[in-house]
Amino acid sequence: MVKTRATDKQPDGVFIIERMETEGLNNKLIAEKMDTSDVNVSRLLTGKRGLDLGWLQAFAAALNVHVSELFLHPQRDMGRKASDEEILALLRRVPGLDDRGVELAFTVISNHLSVSRSPKPSSSSVDDQSGTPSPRRGSSSSQ
């Protein structure tokens, strides 16, 4: 884990506490889901312990969201996606993320958003007629 300087609050642009409140989770409950102590969660959320990508992933898993969603306020208009510039600005404010870390985190988030933004494939007329799903073309269980 990357060591960072202590602060008195979670990093700007990260909305873990707000997501916990939305889900009705306190430090003790989230700590149980993360298999750590509530004291450790408190230190992470107050900045007394460095919040790096590994811890962001642990919080995301405990909150059942993708890491990228920790950078979006839970009350935000979900019809609007953050721009690349907004995401980069938020990542640059996360303590412990150097330029390489920002680049890697942005790549993961960008890939996630591009997948979620891509149109859903429509079913073909063959699929509609059969009533059962057909395997993907090119995939075989015998390979």
Secondary structure as a PSIPRED ss2 file (coil, helix, strand):
# PSIPRED VFORMAT (PSIPRED V4.0)

   1 M C   1.000  0.000  0.000
   2 V C   1.000  0.000  0.000
   3 K C   1.000  0.000  0.000
   4 T C   1.000  0.000  0.000
   5 R C   1.000  0.000  0.000
   6 A C   1.000  0.000  0.000
   7 T C   1.000  0.000  0.000
   8 D C   1.000  0.000  0.000
   9 K C   1.000  0.000  0.000
  10 Q C   1.000  0.000  0.000
  11 P C   1.000  0.000  0.000
  12 D C   1.000  0.000  0.000
  13 G C   1.000  0.000  0.000
  14 V C   1.000  0.000  0.000
  15 F C   1.000  0.000  0.000
  16 I H   0.000  1.000  0.000
  17 I H   0.000  1.000  0.000
  18 E H   0.000  1.000  0.000
  19 R H   0.000  1.000  0.000
  20 M H   0.000  1.000  0.000
  21 E H   0.000  1.000  0.000
  22 T H   0.000  1.000  0.000
  23 E H   0.000  1.000  0.000
  24 G C   1.000  0.000  0.000
  25 L C   1.000  0.000  0.000
  26 N C   1.000  0.000  0.000
  27 N H   0.000  1.000  0.000
  28 K H   0.000  1.000  0.000
  29 L H   0.000  1.000  0.000
  30 I H   0.000  1.000  0.000
  31 A H   0.000  1.000  0.000
  32 E H   0.000  1.000  0.000
  33 K H   0.000  1.000  0.000
  34 M H   0.000  1.000  0.000
  35 D C   1.000  0.000  0.000
  36 T C   1.000  0.000  0.000
  37 S C   1.000  0.000  0.000
  38 D H   0.000  1.000  0.000
  39 V H   0.000  1.000  0.000
  40 N H   0.000  1.000  0.000
  41 V H   0.000  1.000  0.000
  42 S H   0.000  1.000  0.000
  43 R H   0.000  1.000  0.000
  44 L H   0.000  1.000  0.000
  45 L H   0.000  1.000  0.000
  46 T H   0.000  1.000  0.000
  47 G C   1.000  0.000  0.000
  48 K C   1.000  0.000  0.000
  49 R C   1.000  0.000  0.000
  50 G C   1.000  0.000  0.000
  51 L C   1.000  0.000  0.000
  52 D C   1.000  0.000  0.000
  53 L H   0.000  1.000  0.000
  54 G H   0.000  1.000  0.000
  55 W H   0.000  1.000  0.000
  56 L H   0.000  1.000  0.000
  57 Q H   0.000  1.000  0.000
  58 A H   0.000  1.000  0.000
  59 F H   0.000  1.000  0.000
  60 A H   0.000  1.000  0.000
  61 A H   0.000  1.000  0.000
  62 A H   0.000  1.000  0.000
  63 L H   0.000  1.000  0.000
  64 N C   1.000  0.000  0.000
  65 V C   1.000  0.000  0.000
  66 H C   1.000  0.000  0.000
  67 V H   0.000  1.000  0.000
  68 S H   0.000  1.000  0.000
  69 E H   0.000  1.000  0.000
  70 L H   0.000  1.000  0.000
  71 F H   0.000  1.000  0.000
  72 L C   1.000  0.000  0.000
  73 H C   1.000  0.000  0.000
  74 P C   1.000  0.000  0.000
  75 Q C   1.000  0.000  0.000
  76 R C   1.000  0.000  0.000
  77 D C   1.000  0.000  0.000
  78 M C   1.000  0.000  0.000
  79 G C   1.000  0.000  0.000
  80 R C   1.000  0.000  0.000
  81 K C   1.000  0.000  0.000
  82 A C   1.000  0.000  0.000
  83 S C   1.000  0.000  0.000
  84 D H   0.000  1.000  0.000
  85 E H   0.000  1.000  0.000
  86 E H   0.000  1.000  0.000
  87 I H   0.000  1.000  0.000
  88 L H   0.000  1.000  0.000
  89 A H   0.000  1.000  0.000
  90 L H   0.000  1.000  0.000
  91 L H   0.000  1.000  0.000
  92 R H   0.000  1.000  0.000
  93 R C   1.000  0.000  0.000
  94 V C   1.000  0.000  0.000
  95 P C   1.000  0.000  0.000
  96 G C   1.000  0.000  0.000
  97 L C   1.000  0.000  0.000
  98 D C   1.000  0.000  0.000
  99 D H   0.000  1.000  0.000
 100 R H   0.000  1.000  0.000
 101 G H   0.000  1.000  0.000
 102 V H   0.000  1.000  0.000
 103 E H   0.000  1.000  0.000
 104 L H   0.000  1.000  0.000
 105 A H   0.000  1.000  0.000
 106 F H   0.000  1.000  0.000
 107 T H   0.000  1.000  0.000
 108 V H   0.000  1.000  0.000
 109 I H   0.000  1.000  0.000
 110 S H   0.000  1.000  0.000
 111 N H   0.000  1.000  0.000
 112 H H   0.000  1.000  0.000
 113 L H   0.000  1.000  0.000
 114 S H   0.000  1.000  0.000
 115 V H   0.000  1.000  0.000
 116 S H   0.000  1.000  0.000
 117 R H   0.000  1.000  0.000
 118 S C   1.000  0.000  0.000
 119 P C   1.000  0.000  0.000
 120 K C   1.000  0.000  0.000
 121 P C   1.000  0.000  0.000
 122 S C   1.000  0.000  0.000
 123 S C   1.000  0.000  0.000
 124 S C   1.000  0.000  0.000
 125 S H   0.000  1.000  0.000
 126 V H   0.000  1.000  0.000
 127 D H   0.000  1.000  0.000
 128 D H   0.000  1.000  0.000
 129 Q H   0.000  1.000  0.000
 130 S H   0.000  1.000  0.000
 131 G C   1.000  0.000  0.000
 132 T C   1.000  0.000  0.000
 133 P C   1.000  0.000  0.000
 134 S C   1.000  0.000  0.000
 135 P C   1.000  0.000  0.000
 136 R C   1.000  0.000  0.000
 137 R C   1.000  0.000  0.000
 138 G C   1.000  0.000  0.000
 139 S C   1.000  0.000  0.000
 140 S C   1.000  0.000  0.000
 141 S C   1.000  0.000  0.000
 142 S C   1.000  0.000  0.000
 143 Q C   1.000  0.000  0.000
